[in-house]
């Protein structure tokens, strides 16, 4: 199982603690000639596996078609909403004052939590906001939780579109990692960060364009694999 570099501190610390606990449970088992040490060792290994598994980085083969916008995260599509430009002033310049479609994806603790670029993207804006830690399924989380927004110009089938991705913390998630800054050029499907533990990821696309939304509320999606939107245009 490959582990993401974004969790080195966490899974490294967890491994060290697990080894110490295993040494203790095994020693107790020998000293007291009891099966308790064996069962406790199994428990330590199970907990360690579950924790470290959260930071897994599964291999993904990114679709080759250039006319696709891919999911930025694994999870469940919770909402697809029209967002007025006036309600999202930080994106007004990127979207040239036009309305947006927001696709919200909920990530449970069982999902892969890496974030990937939905399309070839030149980052023009990177904005972090401190905030609360409501459950990511709570509507208050959308506006009030800690978040990290990146936005810029995406290239899909040779045409440029405004695009943004927002990472939002949850009740358990307390750290957002984002390696993209203004000037960063991301390739479609490229990993650029993660949200640690339960959280929400939002994808913003222009409301009026030839991009056709390909998912519905309730759909399960995978980052870098599931098609969120597509255009009938072909690459130039």
C-alpha positions as CSV (number, residue, x, y, z in Angstrom):
1,X,0.0,0.0,0.0
2,X,1.5,3.3,-1.1
3,X,1.1,6.2,1.3
4,X,0.9,9.9,0.4
5,X,3.7,12.2,1.2
6,X,1.2,14.7,2.7
7,X,0.8,12.4,5.7
8,X,4.4,11.5,6.5
9,X,4.2,13.1,9.9
10,X,1.0,11.4,10.9
11,X,1.6,7.9,9.6
12,X,5.2,8.0,10.7
13,X,4.2,8.9,14.2
14,X,1.5,6.3,14.2
15,X,3.9,3.6,13.1
16,X,6.4,4.5,15.9
17,X,3.6,4.4,18.5
18,X,2.3,1.1,17.1
19,X,5.7,-0.5,17.3
20,X,6.1,0.6,21.0
21,X,2.7,-0.7,21.8
22,X,3.4,-4.0,20.1
23,X,6.6,-4.4,22.0
24,X,4.6,-3.9,25.2
25,X,1.8,-6.3,24.4
26,X,4.1,-9.0,23.2
27,X,6.3,-8.6,26.4
28,X,3.2,-8.8,28.6
29,X,2.1,-11.9,26.8
30,X,5.3,-13.7,27.5
31,X,5.7,-12.5,31.1
32,X,2.2,-13.4,32.1
33,X,1.7,-16.4,29.8
34,X,-1.6,-14.9,28.8
35,X,-3.5,-14.7,25.5
36,X,-4.4,-11.2,26.4
37,X,-1.1,-10.0,24.9
38,X,-1.8,-11.7,21.6
39,X,-5.3,-10.2,21.3
40,X,-4.0,-6.7,22.3
41,X,-1.3,-7.0,19.6
42,X,-4.0,-7.9,17.0
43,X,-6.0,-4.8,18.2
44,X,-2.9,-2.5,17.8
45,X,-2.2,-3.8,14.3
46,X,-5.9,-3.3,13.3
47,X,-6.0,0.2,14.6
48,X,-2.7,1.1,13.0
49,X,-3.9,-0.4,9.6
50,X,-7.1,1.7,9.7
51,X,-5.3,4.9,10.6
52,X,-2.5,4.5,8.1
53,X,-5.0,3.4,5.4
54,X,-6.5,6.9,5.6
55,X,-3.3,8.2,4.0
56,X,-3.3,5.7,1.1
57,X,-2.4,6.9,-2.4
58,X,-3.8,4.3,-4.8
59,X,-2.5,4.2,-8.4
60,X,-4.9,5.9,-10.9
61,X,-4.8,5.8,-14.7
62,X,-6.1,9.3,-15.7
63,X,-8.4,9.2,-18.8
64,X,-6.7,10.4,-21.9
65,X,-9.6,12.2,-23.5
66,X,-8.9,16.0,-23.5
67,X,-12.6,17.0,-23.5
68,X,-13.2,15.9,-19.9
69,X,-13.3,17.7,-16.5
70,X,-12.5,15.1,-13.8
71,X,-13.5,14.8,-10.1
72,X,-11.1,16.7,-7.8
73,X,-11.8,14.2,-5.0
74,X,-13.2,10.8,-3.9
75,X,-16.6,10.9,-2.2
76,X,-20.3,11.5,-2.7
77,X,-21.9,14.3,-4.7
78,X,-24.0,16.1,-2.1
79,X,-25.2,19.1,-4.1
80,X,-25.1,20.8,-7.5
81,X,-26.1,24.5,-7.2
82,X,-26.1,27.7,-9.2
83,X,-24.0,30.3,-7.4
84,X,-24.5,34.0,-8.3
85,X,-21.3,35.9,-8.9
86,X,-22.4,38.4,-6.2
87,X,-22.4,35.7,-3.6
88,X,-18.8,34.7,-4.3
89,X,-16.8,37.9,-4.7
90,X,-13.4,36.2,-4.4
91,X,-14.1,34.4,-7.7
92,X,-15.6,37.4,-9.5
93,X,-12.4,38.3,-11.4
94,X,-11.6,34.7,-12.4
95,X,-15.2,34.1,-13.7
96,X,-15.4,37.6,-15.1
97,X,-18.5,38.4,-13.1
98,X,-20.5,35.4,-14.4
99,X,-22.5,32.9,-12.4
100,X,-21.1,29.5,-11.5
101,X,-22.1,26.0,-10.9
102,X,-20.9,24.5,-7.6
103,X,-20.6,20.8,-7.3
104,X,-20.1,19.7,-3.7
105,X,-18.5,16.4,-2.8
106,X,-18.6,14.9,0.7
107,X,-15.6,12.8,1.8
108,X,-16.1,10.4,4.6
109,X,-13.2,9.1,6.7
110,X,-13.2,6.0,4.5
111,X,-12.5,7.9,1.3
112,X,-9.1,8.6,-0.2
113,X,-8.5,12.2,0.8
114,X,-6.1,13.4,-1.9
115,X,-7.2,16.3,-4.1
116,X,-6.4,16.2,-7.8
117,X,-6.6,18.9,-10.5
118,X,-9.9,18.5,-12.5
119,X,-8.3,19.7,-15.7
120,X,-5.0,21.3,-16.9
121,X,-5.1,24.4,-14.7
122,X,-3.0,27.5,-14.4
123,X,-3.5,28.7,-10.8
124,X,-4.1,32.5,-10.5
125,X,-5.6,32.6,-7.0
126,X,-4.8,30.7,-3.8
127,X,-6.7,31.8,-0.7
128,X,-6.9,30.3,2.7
129,X,-9.6,31.1,5.2
130,X,-9.6,30.3,8.9
131,X,-13.0,29.2,10.3
132,X,-15.1,26.7,12.2
133,X,-15.2,22.9,12.1
134,X,-18.8,22.0,11.5
135,X,-19.6,18.6,10.1
136,X,-18.9,18.7,6.4
137,X,-22.5,17.6,5.7
138,X,-23.8,20.7,7.6
139,X,-24.8,23.6,5.4
140,X,-22.9,25.9,7.7
141,X,-19.7,24.2,6.8
142,X,-19.9,25.6,3.3
143,X,-19.5,29.2,4.4
144,X,-18.1,29.1,7.9
145,X,-15.5,26.3,8.0
146,X,-11.8,26.6,7.4
147,X,-11.1,26.4,3.7
148,X,-8.5,26.6,1.0
149,X,-9.5,27.9,-2.5
150,X,-7.5,27.7,-5.7
151,X,-8.8,29.2,-9.0
152,X,-7.5,30.0,-12.4
153,X,-7.8,29.1,-16.1
154,X,-8.4,25.5,-17.1
155,X,-7.8,24.2,-20.6
156,X,-10.3,21.6,-21.8
157,X,-10.1,20.4,-25.4
158,X,-8.0,23.4,-26.4
159,X,-10.4,25.9,-25.0
160,X,-10.0,28.0,-21.8
161,X,-12.5,28.0,-19.0
162,X,-12.5,29.6,-15.5
163,X,-12.4,26.9,-12.8
164,X,-12.0,26.7,-9.0
165,X,-11.6,24.0,-6.4
166,X,-12.2,24.6,-2.7
167,X,-11.0,22.3,0.1
168,X,-13.2,22.6,3.2
169,X,-12.4,21.1,6.6
170,X,-15.0,19.0,8.6
171,X,-15.7,18.2,12.2
172,X,-12.8,15.8,12.4
173,X,-10.6,17.3,9.7
174,X,-8.3,19.9,11.2
175,X,-5.6,20.4,8.6
176,X,-5.8,21.3,4.9
177,X,-2.7,20.7,2.7
178,X,-2.4,22.6,-0.6
179,X,0.7,22.7,-2.7
180,X,-0.7,25.0,-5.4
181,X,0.1,28.7,-5.4
182,X,-0.4,31.5,-8.0
183,X,1.7,30.6,-11.1
184,X,1.5,26.8,-10.5
185,X,0.6,24.8,-13.6
186,X,-1.3,21.6,-12.7
187,X,-1.8,18.7,-15.1
188,X,-5.2,17.1,-15.2
189,X,-5.4,14.4,-12.4
190,X,-2.2,15.7,-10.7
191,X,-2.2,15.5,-6.9
192,X,-1.8,18.9,-5.3
193,X,-3.0,18.4,-1.7
194,X,-5.3,16.7,0.7
195,X,-7.8,17.3,3.6
196,X,-7.0,15.2,6.6
197,X,-10.0,13.1,7.7
198,X,-13.7,13.9,7.0
199,X,-14.3,16.9,4.8
200,X,-15.8,18.5,1.7
201,X,-14.4,19.5,-1.7
202,X,-16.2,21.8,-4.1
203,X,-15.7,22.3,-7.8
204,X,-16.7,25.6,-9.5
205,X,-17.5,25.7,-13.2
206,X,-19.0,28.4,-15.4
207,X,-22.8,28.2,-15.3
208,X,-23.1,29.1,-19.0
209,X,-20.7,27.2,-21.3
210,X,-20.5,24.2,-23.5
211,X,-19.4,22.1,-20.5
212,X,-22.1,19.5,-19.8
213,X,-22.4,18.2,-16.2
214,X,-22.1,14.4,-16.2
215,X,-22.9,13.6,-12.5
216,X,-26.0,13.8,-10.4
217,X,-26.6,14.3,-6.6
218,X,-25.9,10.9,-4.9
219,X,-23.3,9.7,-7.4
220,X,-20.1,8.3,-6.0
221,X,-17.0,9.8,-7.6
222,X,-13.3,9.1,-7.6
223,X,-10.6,11.8,-7.9
224,X,-8.9,11.8,-11.3
225,X,-11.2,9.1,-12.7
226,X,-14.9,10.1,-12.6
227,X,-16.0,12.5,-15.3
228,X,-17.7,15.6,-13.8
229,X,-18.3,17.5,-17.0
230,X,-17.5,17.2,-20.7
231,X,-17.6,19.2,-23.9
232,X,-18.3,17.9,-27.4
233,X,-15.4,20.0,-28.6
234,X,-12.3,18.1,-29.8
235,X,-8.7,19.3,-29.2
236,X,-7.4,21.7,-31.7
